[in-house]
Amino acid sequence: MVMDCSIFSTSLKLSFFNASLLIFLSSFFYLNLISGSATEFRYGQLCDKYVPESKQTHEEFKISPFPERQNGYYSGGDKFLNPGSHQYYQPESKVLVFETHHVYNTDVEDVFKVEGNLIFQSSYYYEQSFSSGFSFYSYSSDSSNRGVLDFDFHGFWSRTTGKLCMVGSSYTYSQEGKLLHLAAVLKLNNIKDSSSINTLVTGTMDSSYAADEPNYFEQISLLMFPQVGYNYTKVSNQFSKGCPGGTDIPEKSSLSLSQSRTICNMILGQGNAFELVYPSGCDSSKSCNPFGHGIEYLPKVMSLSMIQCSQDKLSLRFLIEFSNSSYMGYYSSFNSSTSLVGEGYFDAKKNRLCVVACRIYNASSSLEKAHVGDCTTRLSLRFPAILSIRNTSTVVGEIWSEKQRNESGFFDRIMFRNFDRSRGGIQLQGLKYEYTEMDKVKKSCPKKDPTRNSKGKYPDGYSMDMAFSVSIKDSKGRKGWGSSEPLAVGDQPYQKFPFLTPSSSSIPINTSVESNTSHSLLSISYKISITLHSSESKSRLDPFNQSSNTYQEIQISAEGLYDAETGNLCMVGCRDLRSENKASLSQPMDCKILVNIHFPALNSDRKGSKIKGSIRSMREKTDSLYFGPMDFTGRAYYRSWVMESIWRMDFEVIMAVISNTLAIVFVVFQIFHLRKKPSLSSFISLLMLVILSLGYLIPLILNLEAMFVQDSESSVWIRDGTWLEMNEVIIRVVTMVAFLLQIRLLMFSWTARCSDEKKKALWVAEKRGLYVCLPLYIAGGVIAFYLKWRNNPINSGRHNWYDREEIILGGSRAYAGLILDAFLFPQILFNMFQNSTEQALSRFFYIGITLVRLVPHGYDLYRAHNYVDVDDSYIYSDPTADYYSTAWDLIIPVLGLFFAAIIYFQQRFGGRCFLPKRFRETVIYEELPVASEEELPLKSNT
């Protein structure tokens, strides 16, 4: 067996001069490619007929056609702006931002030169802005992202005609990866000193290249809502005496706003998505739909996006968007056919916002043709002063039409309320909660005096430990998931919702409780959200007897008593029928539901501690609203436990760094050992060194992004993710050093093996070891994958590809960790086939590396019994990187120490010392050197 040993002996050197020359030539040709493909397009060629070019003066004009950053929408241009649509979300229109840099006077009156940038953004980088007078504020979901395409424009604006024409350019990449120069002409209309709700800035952007050139793109239409010089004409004329047509609500039923928190602040913040609640019996008919026959469905969600706020902070303008998806706030996409533009005024006497809304027409084909009309839609919004089990929304309102019922475009009154997940965004002082179902609680949850466990300590009702996620299962085996969060606790606000201040009078007095234990009872209100999933037929979809889509969302509000000495929580719940489109005017909610929850003690076994509970209907089985019992469980992530887990992660970072540092030290000891005795380098198994090298290389490849990319989703919650990511970078750097030293050791042994005179015998031993190891590794891998496949069946059809990927990738990584734990096995085989007594491995090396591999298993045993699991929080002893369980944590250390002991005895008594005596002296004849012809006569003469 002859091996090519020139791999590491041949050095490829590149001088600094040649490298610099290569970089210079590459940059030269790259810049030449850009400049060679760019074509200069003059303003006069493209815009003189629209706004004639004028001579610029040095004086900069103080009035701008736009604020510093003007938001808008665009459609078209998918060739470069949306070349690969998202597989789930394909927005019809996208977002743009125009940044005005300079406005100069010219020698022509009312004509000004304008310089700025037009930034096209995907709707996934949603940006919202508003202006207060002449001050402009904006915030973006990703401030570091400049958008899909950024054009530099310059041109001229005529204040008299309201027209703006600009020419500019940008660069982008084609789908083939080639850099392309883009040139365009931008034409906008209706840019004047004053505007109203009927004014829209519309226009187009056309490519300056010919249609047959690769730089060409189709026409892009644009729409903006002007902000400079805006006049609130609708609200000033119609709302001087309140909200005509709106439902009359007592003044004390709504909260007032302070000077520090105006209506503009409330609408600007998060939580501006609202659930629409239609009258009973509504379908897609035009009498219920605010858009008539314009759309074929009833919108489920309405959102308010701030455009502008007046200087007195009482009037405002916003875009009102309707959607059929509750996720429109996350993937916002402007659709003119389901959008309104509105003016609002906050009535401080009635504590409500009154709005006039207008339709946007003719924008479906091109935004350039859009115009505003039909301003007969009205909207009012208020902030309830009192919450209850039947009303848990902090923002409510209604939409109605000013038209007569027999007129075209009329629709019935629609109620709306904010989603519970956005409840934390509204923070108003004075909000109270009233308990209205405590009499039912006393009857349904009779107080018993159980034998109290003096050692058990349960969560404080005011703590964040009261919120949890659940996995739910009904009596027929159908599964789902959900969340449960307190709304109010006693007379104090729940910490997650600082705006909530329950009434002190709402604390029930339970006369059945003895005085010495009454202090442990707290009145508490919850909001429970459940999502059910089933592949069954519609008639058997869920225990609530709904027949709809595969996923069903159930909203239950509940209130009751929590016993902090036993961890028991008993509540009466109300199921919201309005959100399920099952409500009638006489019965919008089902309040005959009993909820029982038990919290585990803070000092209980954390590994198996679960929050357990049940939801039961108190109706008769013959009742149409009856549903079968549902049981749920949730992992208890108490704050004290999580803080200990944070400490554990700190400790694991230190352990990971120490472990890799010790590995570096042990490899250095081995390198020094071989430098003292270079002849021993040939007697190290190359397969063992390759396994060790791959053990460092594979984690580096899998986690390469941790060194360069900050992924917010990988950051640990509760604390700043930057700290963890910086420590991960340190771990990767130390791992990189260990990998380079391991490669150096491999090169050392390879070079020595190639220069050894008896290399044929060494290669034969290496080959035989490989012949033994590979079948064992393959057979072990097949068994491991089979067991994982058996424990994770995927023949159900759901999540098929995900499960297969998890089995293949996850199983491969864990099995690779097992092979790495047994890294000495190839060396044992090599010593046995070579029958070597050479002390090729330093004791510090093979014992030290063995301990480095075995200590994580001992730590995993300790961790499993002392810390609660936090998803994706393992840094040291990662369960996905090896086999970790009580059994494996005992088997692997014993096996590792056994292999280390064999190496010790092999290097002292011979490679076959552990074999029977008749196998110890077996000679591998092909390893012996063949006598030369010159030696034979000498031997025959003696």
Secondary structure as the mmCIF struct_conf table of DSSP 4:
data_model
#
loop_
_struct_conf.conf_type_id
_struct_conf.id
_struct_conf.beg_label_comp_id
_struct_conf.beg_label_asym_id
_struct_conf.beg_label_seq_id
_struct_conf.end_label_comp_id
_struct_conf.end_label_asym_id
_struct_conf.end_label_seq_id
TURN_TY1_P TURN_TY1_P1 ILE A 7 SER A 9
BEND BEND1 THR A 10 THR A 10
HELX_RH_AL_P HELX_RH_AL_P1 PHE A 16 SER A 37
HELX_RH_AL_P HELX_RH_AL_P2 TYR A 43 CYS A 47
TURN_TY1_P TURN_TY1_P2 ASP A 48 TYR A 50
BEND BEND2 VAL A 51 VAL A 51
HELX_LH_PP_P HELX_LH_PP_P1 LYS A 55 LYS A 55
STRN STRN1 GLN A 56 GLU A 60
HELX_LH_PP_P HELX_LH_PP_P2 PHE A 61 PHE A 61
BEND BEND3 LYS A 62 LYS A 62
BEND BEND4 PRO A 65 PHE A 66
BEND BEND5 GLU A 68 GLU A 68
STRN STRN2 ARG A 69 SER A 75
HELX_RH_AL_P HELX_RH_AL_P3 ASP A 78 LEU A 81
BEND BEND6 ASN A 82 GLY A 84
BEND BEND7 GLN A 87 TYR A 88
BEND BEND8 GLU A 92 SER A 93
STRN STRN3 LYS A 94 THR A 106
BEND BEND9 ASP A 107 VAL A 108
TURN_TY1_P TURN_TY1_P3 GLU A 109 ASP A 110
STRN STRN4 VAL A 111 GLN A 121
TURN_TY1_P TURN_TY1_P4 SER A 123 TYR A 124
BEND BEND10 TYR A 125 TYR A 125
STRN STRN5 GLU A 127 SER A 132
TURN_TY1_P TURN_TY1_P5 GLY A 133 PHE A 134
STRN STRN6 SER A 135 SER A 140
BEND BEND11 SER A 141 SER A 141
TURN_TY1_P TURN_TY1_P6 SER A 143 SER A 144
BEND BEND12 VAL A 148 VAL A 148
STRN STRN7 LEU A 149 SER A 158
TURN_TY1_P TURN_TY1_P7 ARG A 159 GLY A 162
STRN STRN8 LYS A 163 TYR A 173
TURN_TY1_P TURN_TY1_P8 GLN A 175 GLU A 176
BEND BEND13 GLY A 177 GLY A 177
STRN STRN9 LEU A 179 LEU A 188
BEND BEND14 ASP A 193 ASP A 193
STRN STRN10 SER A 195 SER A 195
TURN_TY1_P TURN_TY1_P9 ILE A 197 ASN A 198
STRN STRN11 VAL A 201 SER A 207
BEND BEND15 SER A 208 TYR A 209
TURN_TY1_P TURN_TY1_P10 ALA A 211 ASP A 212
BEND BEND16 GLU A 213 GLU A 213
TURN_TY1_P TURN_TY1_P11 PRO A 214 ASN A 215
STRN STRN12 ILE A 220 MET A 224
TURN_TY1_P TURN_TY1_P12 VAL A 228 GLY A 229
STRN STRN13 TYR A 230 TYR A 230
HELX_RH_AL_P HELX_RH_AL_P4 THR A 233 GLN A 238
TURN_TY1_P TURN_TY1_P13 SER A 240 LYS A 241
BEND BEND17 GLY A 242 GLY A 242
TURN_TY1_P TURN_TY1_P14 PRO A 244 GLY A 245
BEND BEND18 GLY A 246 GLY A 246
HELX_LH_PP_P HELX_LH_PP_P3 THR A 247 ASP A 248
HELX_RH_3T_P HELX_RH_3T_P1 GLU A 251 SER A 253
STRN STRN14 SER A 254 SER A 254
BEND BEND19 GLN A 259 ARG A 261
HELX_RH_AL_P HELX_RH_AL_P5 ILE A 263 LEU A 268
BEND BEND20 GLY A 269 GLN A 270
STRN STRN15 ALA A 273 VAL A 277
HELX_LH_PP_P HELX_LH_PP_P4 TYR A 278 PRO A 279
TURN_TY1_P TURN_TY1_P15 SER A 280 GLY A 281
BEND BEND21 SER A 284 SER A 285
TURN_TY1_P TURN_TY1_P16 LYS A 286 CYS A 288
TURN_TY1_P TURN_TY1_P17 PRO A 290 PHE A 291
HELX_RH_3T_P HELX_RH_3T_P2 GLY A 292 GLY A 294
BEND BEND22 ILE A 295 TYR A 297
STRN STRN16 VAL A 301 CYS A 309
TURN_TY1_P TURN_TY1_P18 GLN A 311 ASP A 312
BEND BEND23 LYS A 313 LEU A 314
STRN STRN17 SER A 315 SER A 323
BEND BEND24 ASN A 324 ASN A 324
TURN_TY1_P TURN_TY1_P19 SER A 326 TYR A 330
BEND BEND25 TYR A 331 TYR A 331
HELX_RH_3T_P HELX_RH_3T_P3 SER A 336 THR A 338
STRN STRN18 SER A 339 ASP A 347
TURN_TY1_P TURN_TY1_P20 ALA A 348 ASN A 351
STRN STRN19 ARG A 352 TYR A 361
BEND BEND26 ASN A 362 ASN A 362
BEND BEND27 SER A 364 SER A 365
HELX_RH_3T_P HELX_RH_3T_P4 LEU A 367 LYS A 369
STRN STRN20 HIS A 371 ARG A 382
STRN STRN21 PRO A 384 PRO A 384
BEND BEND28 ALA A 385 ALA A 385
STRN STRN22 ILE A 386 LEU A 387
STRN STRN23 SER A 388 SER A 388
TURN_TY1_P TURN_TY1_P21 ILE A 389 ARG A 390
STRN STRN24 ASN A 391 ASN A 391
BEND BEND29 THR A 394 THR A 394
STRN STRN25 VAL A 396 SER A 401
BEND BEND30 GLU A 402 LYS A 403
TURN_TY1_P TURN_TY1_P22 ARG A 405 ASN A 406
BEND BEND31 GLU A 407 GLU A 407
TURN_TY1_P TURN_TY1_P23 SER A 408 GLY A 409
STRN STRN26 ILE A 414 ASN A 418
HELX_RH_3T_P HELX_RH_3T_P5 ASP A 420 GLY A 425
TURN_TY1_P TURN_TY1_P24 GLN A 429 GLY A 430
STRN STRN27 LEU A 431 LEU A 431
STRN STRN28 LYS A 432 TYR A 433
HELX_RH_AL_P HELX_RH_AL_P6 MET A 438 SER A 444
BEND BEND32 CYS A 445 CYS A 445
TURN_TY1_P TURN_TY1_P25 SER A 454 LYS A 455
TURN_TY1_P TURN_TY1_P26 GLY A 461 TYR A 462
BEND BEND33 SER A 463 SER A 463
HELX_RH_3T_P HELX_RH_3T_P6 MET A 464 MET A 466
STRN STRN29 PHE A 468 ASP A 474
TURN_TY1_P TURN_TY1_P27 SER A 475 LYS A 476
BEND BEND34 GLY A 477 GLY A 477
STRN STRN30 LYS A 479 VAL A 489
TURN_TY1_P TURN_TY1_P28 GLY A 490 ASP A 491
STRN STRN31 GLN A 492 GLN A 492
TURN_TY1_P TURN_TY1_P29 GLN A 495 LYS A 496
TURN_TY1_P TURN_TY1_P30 PRO A 498 PHE A 499
STRN STRN32 LEU A 500 LEU A 500
HELX_RH_3T_P HELX_RH_3T_P7 SER A 504 SER A 506
BEND BEND35 ILE A 507 ILE A 507
TURN_TY1_P TURN_TY1_P31 THR A 511 SER A 512
BEND BEND36 VAL A 513 VAL A 513
TURN_TY1_P TURN_TY1_P32 SER A 515 THR A 517
HELX_RH_3T_P HELX_RH_3T_P8 SER A 518 SER A 520
STRN STRN33 LEU A 521 HIS A 533
BEND BEND37 GLU A 536 GLU A 536
HELX_RH_3T_P HELX_RH_3T_P9 LYS A 538 ARG A 540
BEND BEND38 LEU A 541 LEU A 541
TURN_TY1_P TURN_TY1_P33 PRO A 543 PHE A 544
BEND BEND39 SER A 548 SER A 548
BEND BEND40 THR A 550 THR A 550
STRN STRN34 TYR A 551 ASP A 563
TURN_TY1_P TURN_TY1_P34 ALA A 564 GLY A 567
STRN STRN35 ASN A 568 ASP A 576
BEND BEND41 LEU A 577 LEU A 577
HELX_RH_3T_P HELX_RH_3T_P10 ARG A 578 GLU A 580
TURN_TY1_P TURN_TY1_P35 ASN A 581 ASN A 581
BEND BEND42 LEU A 585 SER A 586
BEND BEND43 PRO A 588 PRO A 588
STRN STRN36 MET A 589 HIS A 598
HELX_LH_PP_P HELX_LH_PP_P5 PHE A 599 ALA A 601
TURN_TY1_P TURN_TY1_P36 LEU A 602 ASN A 603
BEND BEND44 SER A 604 SER A 604
TURN_TY1_P TURN_TY1_P37 ARG A 606 GLY A 608
STRN STRN37 LYS A 610 SER A 617
BEND BEND45 ARG A 619 ARG A 619
TURN_TY1_P TURN_TY1_P38 LYS A 621 THR A 622
BEND BEND46 ASP A 623 ASP A 623
TURN_TY1_P TURN_TY1_P39 SER A 624 LEU A 625
STRN STRN38 MET A 630 ARG A 635
HELX_RH_AL_P HELX_RH_AL_P7 ARG A 639 LYS A 676
HELX_RH_3T_P HELX_RH_3T_P11 PRO A 678 PHE A 683
BEND BEND47 ILE A 684 ILE A 684
HELX_RH_AL_P HELX_RH_AL_P8 LEU A 686 LEU A 702
TURN_TY1_P TURN_TY1_P40 ASN A 703 LEU A 704
HELX_RH_AL_P HELX_RH_AL_P9 GLU A 705 PHE A 708
HELX_RH_3T_P HELX_RH_3T_P12 SER A 712 SER A 714
BEND BEND48 SER A 715 SER A 715
HELX_LH_PP_P HELX_LH_PP_P6 VAL A 716 VAL A 716
TURN_TY1_P TURN_TY1_P41 TRP A 717 ILE A 718
BEND BEND49 ARG A 719 ARG A 719
HELX_RH_AL_P HELX_RH_AL_P10 GLY A 721 SER A 755
TURN_TY1_P TURN_TY1_P42 GLU A 757 LYS A 758
HELX_RH_AL_P HELX_RH_AL_P11 LYS A 759 ASN A 791
BEND BEND50 ASN A 792 ASN A 792
TURN_TY1_P TURN_TY1_P43 ASN A 795 SER A 796
BEND BEND51 GLY A 797 GLY A 797
TURN_TY1_P TURN_TY1_P44 ARG A 798 HIS A 799
HELX_RH_AL_P HELX_RH_AL_P12 ASN A 800 GLU A 805
HELX_RH_PI_P HELX_RH_PI_P1 GLU A 806 GLY A 810
HELX_RH_AL_P HELX_RH_AL_P13 GLY A 811 ASP A 821
TURN_TY1_P TURN_TY1_P45 ALA A 822 LEU A 824
HELX_RH_AL_P HELX_RH_AL_P14 PHE A 825 GLN A 834
TURN_TY1_P TURN_TY1_P46 ASN A 835 ASN A 835
BEND BEND52 LEU A 841 LEU A 841
HELX_RH_AL_P HELX_RH_AL_P15 ARG A 843 ALA A 864
TURN_TY1_P TURN_TY1_P47 HIS A 865 ASN A 866
BEND BEND53 TYR A 867 TYR A 867
TURN_TY1_P TURN_TY1_P48 ASP A 871 ASP A 872
BEND BEND54 TYR A 876 SER A 877
HELX_RH_3T_P HELX_RH_3T_P13 PRO A 879 ALA A 881
BEND BEND55 ASP A 882 ASP A 882
BEND BEND56 SER A 885 SER A 885
TURN_TY1_P TURN_TY1_P49 THR A 886 ALA A 887
HELX_RH_AL_P HELX_RH_AL_P16 TRP A 888 PHE A 909
TURN_TY1_P TURN_TY1_P50 GLY A 911 PHE A 914
BEND BEND57 LEU A 915 LEU A 915
HELX_RH_AL_P HELX_RH_AL_P17 LYS A 917 ARG A 920
TURN_TY1_P TURN_TY1_P51 GLU A 921 GLU A 921
HELX_RH_3T_P HELX_RH_3T_P14 TYR A 925 GLU A 927
BEND BEND58 LEU A 928 LEU A 928
HELX_LH_PP_P HELX_LH_PP_P7 PRO A 929 SER A 932
TURN_TY1_P TURN_TY1_P52 GLU A 933 GLU A 934
HELX_RH_AL_P HELX_RH_AL_P18 GLU A 935 ASN A 941
#
